[in-house]
């Protein structure tokens, strides 16, 4: 166990614990209060009981940040600092602060306190070690056996804290039990079960694509625990490590570009600043690349370099049938699109997060990434009624908010008319739109230069708009203008070309908003940015055909398109045709080389 403890200590001193915010430990001296042996901070509201952001936890996080900012040698040699930390720990022990949200009591707090305890395990008194262990046990299998029944990221959080608890109290049997349960969770989750799916996508909270939300935590924590346990009697079996490696390289690799992840893969976390950062994946890849049980080291290294340098040349097109998700990657860009099915839920809202995300819940949502940062922290200035790729009314924020009333809510599609195919470079995702009185047929065809997007029979009770894209304006602002058939407009790394007689409109303007609009716990400080938007007005037309191309590409590879209910297809100049055909027997994909 000693080698595992040493690895855990080294990890905490170098990395701390992952969380969505830091506590700015530079204010340590400005707010520290010494009171009869206790230490606390006058800028923390210890009575606050918000279930989304718990202010009191900053007390423990601030200790952790202070230790990390000092470094191991300096911190352990600073007697005055250690005395203050002891006083801060005693203040927490004696008050035993709790939050109404179980997650904080059993996961968030336990993780942070475990880190502090393990970092200081050689200098804390036996009494303080015991008191830390008593609190940490609440998030350990030893104190909460129900953890063994958890799944996905929640399970890994519980196992992580059990491992730390075992190291603190020196319990080999508990450590072995945790290691074995962790290995069991690295498996193929069939049907509606949460976790790694057969197509290497990831479910959490039901059939929701969470590969870069809960899946991000699952990967970072699992990778670190695999590394900490590697080479010991508690190591994860090699075949399980190889499956985990496969999940990372054949699943999550397709869901990001450069330093940023696809916003469609993070669920309600879209409401948080920095949520599309891929940095936690870089942390995971770094340790996997140094873990003997792994085998695909060249691929892991290439992936790591893409995440850390931003120079991402990954290529590959994959359809994920369990998540109805198509990811098209080339050295120059990445485009993805999401489908719609009764077996699948588009997103969720909970803890008051993502309350404007109603339209994210449905199919045909698209993500277009060339630089990778096209949507990074766009949320305050984002029009949630105009999600890229979707066809929807121009609902205002009040209407969207009302449609997501309730907590931990998500909705599945209302039909099964959705499917996809790829040959590794070209392919299609098709779906039948059917919700809120809106109906129609859509198909998306990836190819070398971009993606061709077709829609027909689009109807609804209110005037409908298809949003081609909504992203940061990278080429300056301009007044709204019409994009006629055959014409295009450029923004950043993409060219948006109209392939039909139905006009598109494009504009780039300054927009101001706040993070708070989609999550009341976030900042209400105004944020202003220039936003580029391309849309199609369906008040007089019920169809569209356009292509999202790499900036310097044209439509020369496209020979023809068919856009009817019976057939949505693309024929390329090399003779290959990809078609979605519909008749009384249903929808099917047909490919031919003419």
N, C-alpha and C positions, 0 to 999 in steps of 0.2 A: 504493500500500500504506500510505502514511503516514496517510491518513484512516481506514483500517480499524484500524490500530494504535491511533490516538488514541481511537476508539470503544471498542476492547477495554479500553484502560487506564481510561477513564471508567467502564465497566461494572464492572470489578473493584474499583475504589476505592469504588464505590457499593454493590455487591451481593456481592462475594466470589464464592464458588462454592457451589452447592447441595450439601448433605449432610444426613444424618439426625441429626447431633449437632454441638455446638460444643465448643470446648476451654477455655472460661472463661479468657480471657487475663488476667483480673485477678490470677491466681496467677503470672503471669510472673516477677515479682521474687522470689516466695517459693521457687521451685523452680529458678531459673536457676543453672547452674554454669558458671563460666569456668575453663577448664583449658588453659593453654599455647596460646592462640589459638583454641581450640574453645569452643563454647557448646552445652550440652545441658541437659536437665531431669531432676532426680532423681526425679520422680514418673512418668516414662514408662519402661516396660519395653521396651527396644529389642531384647531377645532373644525376646520373645513372638511366637509364630508362628500364632496363631489365624486360621483362614481366614475367619471371619465378621466379627470386629472386630479390626483390626490396631492395636495400641497405638502402635507406632512412628510411624504416619502422623500422630499428634497433634503430632509435632515440627514438621512442615511446616504443618499446620493452625493451630498456635499462632502461627507467624510471620504467617500470613495474617490471623488474628483480631487480632493486635497492631497490624498496619498499619492495618486498617480502624477499629479503636477509636481510633487516634490521628488519622486523617484524613491526606490526602495532604500538605498543606502542613506540618503539624506533624511528620509522620514523616520527610519528606525533609530537614527542617531540624535534626533531632535526630541529631547526629553520634554520640553515645554509643549510641543505639538502633541506628543503621545499623551500627555496629561489632559490636554483639552479633548482629545479623541476619547479617552476613557470617560471623561465627564459627559461627553455627548452620548456615548453608548449607555451609560448609566441612566441618563435622562430618558432615553428610549425604553430601556428595560423596565424602569419603574412606572412609566406611564402606559406602556404596552398599547401604543396607538393602533387602531384598526379602522378599516374603511368598510362601508356597506357593500362594496363590490368585492366578492370573494377573491377575485383574481389578484387584487393587490395583497391581500393577507396571505395567500397561499403560493403566489408566484412572484409578483413584482417585488414585494418587500423581501421575501426569502432569498431571491437571487442577489439583491444588493447587499443584504446583511451577510450572506454566505461569502461574497467576495471580500468584504471588509474583514471578516473573521479569519478567513484563510490567509489573507495578506499579513495579518498581525498574529497568526497563530503562535508564533514563537515568543511573543512579548505580552500577550494577554494573560491575565491571572486565570487560574483554574475556575474561579467563580464566574468571571466574565465569559469564558468559553462555555461554561454550563448554561448560562443565561442566554447566550446566542443560540446554542443548540436547542434550547427549549422552544424558542420562537421558530427557528428553521425547521424543526420537526413538523410543524403544521403543514409545510409544503413538501414533506417527505413521505414516502410510502410507510415509514415507521409510524407516523402519526396520522396518516390519511391513506389507508389501504385502497380507497376508491380510485386513487390515481392510476392504479394498474388497469382500470377500465377506460381511461381516457384514450384519445386518439390524436394522431397528427402532431401538430405543434404543441398543443396543450399537454399531450403525453410526454413529449421530449422535455418541455419545461419542468414537468413534475419529476421526471427521471434525472434530469440535470441536478435539480435541488436535492434529490435523494442521494446522488453521488457525492455532492458537497457535504451533506449531512453525515454520510458514512465516513468521509475523510476526517471531518472534525471530531467525531466521537470514536474513530478507530474501529468501525464495525465492518469486518471483511464480508460477513454473510450478507449484510445489507447492500454493500457495494456489488457483490456478485449478483444478487437479485435484480438490482437496477440495471446492470450491464445486460443481463439476459432479456429483461423486458424491453430495453432499447433495441436490441437485435431483433426481437419479434416484430417491432413496429416498422422495420425496414423490410417491407414485403409488398407484393402486388395486391392492392385493395380492389377486389372485384365488385361488380354491381354498384350499389349506392354507398358503399363503405368509404369513409374518409381516409385520406392518405395518398400514397403513390398509386396512380391508376395504371392499367396495362399499357396505355399510350405514353406514359411518363409525364402526364399532367398531374396536378395535385388538387385534391378536394379538402375543404374544411367547412364546417357548419353546413353540412349537406352537400349536394351536388353543385358547388360553386367553384369556379376556377380561381384558386388562391395560390398559384405557384410562386408568385413574388410578393405575397402578403404574409399570411401564416406560413406559406411554403418557404419564404425567405428566412423566417425564424427557425423553422424546422431544419433547413440546410445549414445555417450558420452554427446552430447549437449542436447538431448531430456531428458535423465535421470536427468541431472542436473537441467533443467528447470522444470521438473515434481516435483523435490524435493523442489526447490525454491518456487514454486506456491502452493505446498501442504498445506492444512489447511487454505487457504485463500479464499476470494471470487472469485479468479481467477484460482482456482485449475482445473486441467484437469479431466474430468469425469472418474470415476473409471473403467468403461468398456473399455475406451481407454487405461488406464494404464495397465489393464490386457492383452489387445491385444499386447501392446508393450512388456510386460513381456514374453508373449508367443513367440514373435519374437526373443527375446534375448536367451531364453532357448531352443527353438525348431528349431532355424535357426543358429544363430551365434555360439552357443555352439558346433556345429558340425564342425566348420571351424577353429579350433585352437587346440593346445596341449600345456599345461603348459603355459609358458610365451610368446609363439610365435604363430602367426597366419599363416595360409596356404598362401603361396606366390601367389597361383592361384586366391585368392579372393581380391587382392588389386589393380588390374589394373595397370595403368601406374606408380603408386606410388612405384612399385618394384625398380625403379631407384633411390630411396632416401635412404640414410643411416637410419637404424633403422626402416624401413617401416614395418617389420614383428613383431614388438613389440606388445604385447597384453596389455601393461600397460593402455591405455585408456579404455579398457573394464573393467579392475579392478576398475578404477575410477567410471565407471557407476554402476557396481554391488554394490560397497560400498554404494552409495546413495540410490539405489533401495532397498537394504536390510534394510534401515532405513525409507522407505516411506510407510505410513500407507495404501495407496491404493493398494499396491502389495499384493499377496496372497501366492506365492510359495517360502517362505522364506528359507526353508531348501535347496532347489535346488539352489537358488541364493547364499547362503552361501557356498555350496560345490563348485560351479563354481568359486566364489571369492577366495576360498582357493587354488584351482588348479592354478589360475593365479598368485597369490602372492607367493606361496611356490614352484611352479613348479612341485609339486607332483600331477599329473593328472591321475586319474583312471577312468575317464568317459568311459562308454561303450554304444554303440548304432550304428547301421548301417542304413543310410538313403539315399534314392535317391531323389534328388530335380528335379522334371520333368520340372520346368520352367527354370532351369539353366543347365539341362543336366549334373548334377554333382552328383557323388557318394562319400559319406564320410563313411569310415569304422573305427570305434573306438573301441578299447579294452583297458583294464587296462594297457596293456604293450606297445601299439603302436597305431599309426593312419596312415592310407593310404587313399588317395583320388585320383579320376581320373575324368577328364572332357570329355564330349562328344562333338558332332559336329552336327549342325543343321542349317537350313536356318532361323529359328526363333531366332537365338542366335549368339552373337558376342563374340569371345574368350577374347579379351583385347582391349586396345586402346593405341595410342601414341599421345601426345599433349604437347605444350609448350616445344618441343624438348626432352621431357622425354620418356623413353622406346623406343628409336629409334632402338634398336637391338631386340625388343621383337616380331618380326614377327612370329617366330615359337610358341610363347606363345599363338598366336591368334587361333591356330587350336586344334582339338580334340586330345585326348589320353594323354594329359599332366598329369603327376602323381606327387604326393607329398608323401614322406615317412618320418614320424616323430616318433621317439622313445623318445629321450631326449627332442625333440622339437626345438633344436637349429641347426638342420642339414643344414639349408639354411640361417641362420641369417647372414646378411651382406656378403653373398657369391658373390654378384654382380660383384665386380671388377675382380674376378678371374674366373667368370662363362663363359663357352663357350655357347653362345646363339644359336648356331646351334645344340646343343646337349641337348635339354630340356628333362628332365626325362619323359619317356613314349612315346615320339614322334618318328616317323619314318621320316627322312629327309636327304637331302644331306649334305655334310660337307661344307656348305657355309661359307665364311669368313665374317668378320665384315663389310667390304665394301659392299658386296652383300646384307647382311641383312639390312644395313642402307639404301641402295638404294630401297629395297622393301617396306620400310615404309616411302617413300617420301610423304610429305604433313602433315598438322597439323589437329588434332582431327580426326584421321582416325582410322577406325576399319572395320573389314570384317566379314560377316556372312558366315556360312557354305554353301556348294553348293548342299547338298541333305538332305532329311528328314529321312534317314535311321539310326536312333539313338533312343535308349530307355533304360530303366532300371527297376530293380525290387529288392526289399529286403524283407526279412521276419524279419528284425531287427537284424540279425546276419550274414546270408549268402545272396547272391544275384548275380546280374550281371549288368554291363553296356556294351552295344554293340554299334558299330558304323561302318559306311562305310567311309573309308578314300578316299578323292577326292579333291585334290587341287595341283596346280603347276605341273601337269603332274604325280602326285603320286596317286596311288590307292591301295585299299586293304580292308581287313575286320579285325576288332579287337573286342575282348571281354575280359572283366575283371571280375573275380569272387572272391569277398571277402568271407572269411571263418574264422574260429576261429583262425587259426595260421598265417594268412596273406592274400595275394591276388594272384590268378593264372591269368596269362596274356597270351593271345593267339593272334596270328596274322597270316594271310595267304593271298595268292595272292597279295603280296606286290610288286608293280612294280613302276618304275619311269624312267625318261629320264637320270638320273645321278645315280651313285652308291649310294645306300641308306644305312643308318645306323639307327637301332633302339637303342635308349639310354635307358637302363634299369634304371640307376640312375646316377646322377652327384651331388656329395655332398662333404662335408669336409671329408678328410681321418682321421678316428679316431683310426686307428690301425697301423699308420706308413706308409711310402712309400714303394713301391715295383715295380719292372719292369713289363711290360705288360706280361700277361700269359693267356693261354687258359683255359676256363672252359668247359669241355666236358659234354655230356649228363649224368645226374645223379650226377654230381659234383656241388659244391657250393663254394662261396666266402663270407666271413663275413666282414662287416664294421659297427662299432658302434652297434646299436641295431638290425641290420637286417642281415639275411642270404639270398643270392641271388642264387637260385637253378635252374640249367638248366634242363628242363623236356623233351628236344628233342635231336635229333642227331645233330642239328644245333649248332656249337660251339659259345660260348660267349667269349669275351676278357675282362679282368679286369686289371686295373693299378691304382697306386696311385703315384702322382708326385707333385713337387712344381710348382706353377703357380704364375706369377706376372701380375697385371693389375691395372686399375684405376677406380674410380667411374665415371670419366668423359666420359668414352667410351660409356656409355648408357644414359648420360645426360650431355651436355656441361656445364651446370651451376654448376656441382659438382666438387670436388677436382680432380686435376691431380696428386696428390701424389701417388707414387707406393705402392701397397698393395701386399704382398706375403702370400700365404697359400698353404697347402697341399690338393690336390683335388683327390678324389676317383671317378673312372668312370667305369661303366660296359656297354658294347655295343655289338651289333650284326651286322656283316657286311653282307649286302644282295647282294653283287656283284655276288654270285653264288647260293644263296638260297632265296626263297621268303616267308619264314615262320619263326615263332619262337614259343616256348612254354617255359615259365619260371614261377617261383613262387618267390615272395618276402615274406619271412617268418620272424617271430620273431626270434631273434638270436639263441635261444636254441631249436627252433622247428625243426621238420623234415617234410617229405612229407607223413607221415603215414596216414593222414586223406584222402589223395587223392587216389582213386582207379584207375581211368583212365581219360584220356582226349581225346576228338575228336576235330580236328582242320582243318576243311574244309570249303569251301564257303557255302555249304549246311547246315553244322552243326558245331557249336562251343559249346562244352559242357564239363562239369566236373561231374563225378560221384564220390561220396564220399564213404568211407568204411562203413558208416552206411546205405547205400542204397539210399540216396537222390541224385537225379540228377537235375542239372540246365542246360538248353540248350537254345541256340539261333538257331532257325531253319529258313532257307531262301528258298523260292521257288518263282514261278512266281507271287504269291500274295503278296510277301513282307516278312518282317522279323517278327518273333514273339518269345516270351519267353515261354518255357514250363518247368514246374517243376513236378517231379515225385518222389515218395518214393517207391523204388523197394523192 
